[in-house]
Amino acid sequence: MTSGQDPRSLLPTDSPCVAVCSTLYDDICRGCGRTITEVANWVILDDTEKKQIWQRITAEGYPRRKG
């Protein structure tokens, strides 16, 4: 970790999962804001794709601890 870096900051490779999974009736998880496809493919997405997802979900108010 570089000097001055916030240890709580997330990397694009970190999953936005907050263990509040709910995609049963929605196309978007109520916990992290990702689509079912994004959740399923997270491990094979590259850093650029993950960063784009992070930008979109945080702009939409995700991840959320309570659904």
N, C-alpha and C positions, 0 to 999 in steps of 0.2 A: 504494500500500500504506500502510495506516495504521501509525502508530508502535506498536511492540511486537508486531505481527502476525508470526507465524512464516512465513517465506517458503516453507517446505515444506508448509504446510497446503493442503488441497485445497478447491476450490470445488465446489458441487454439479454445476456444468456440466462439470467435468473428468471425463474418461472413466477408469473403473477398469481399463482394459485394461493388462495387463502383458506383452503379446506372447507369452503362453503359451496360445494358443487351443486348446481341445479340447472340441468339442461333438459329435464324431463318434459316440460311443456313449452320451452323456449328454445330459440336457435342460439341464444347468447347465455352464457353462464352468469347467473346472478351474483356470483362471488367475484370472479375475476374479469368478466366482461368479454372473454374470448368466445369465438364461435366453436362449435363442436369440432370442426375441422382443424382450427388453430390449436385446440387442446390436444387433439390426437396426433398432430404433426409437430408439436413443439420441439421434440428432440431432434428432428431432422431439418428444422428451419435454420437458415444461417443468421448471423448476428444482425445483419441489415434488416431482414424480415422481422426478427424479434423486436428490434428497436422500433420499427414502424407500428407493430402491434401495441407495444408499450405506449407509444405516443398517442395512438387512437384511444386506448382504454383509459389512460389517465385523463385525457381531455373529456371523456364521457363520465368521469367520476369513479372509476374503478381503480384498483380492486377495492371491494367492500368486505368488511368483516361480517356484516349481517345482511341477509337477503331480504 
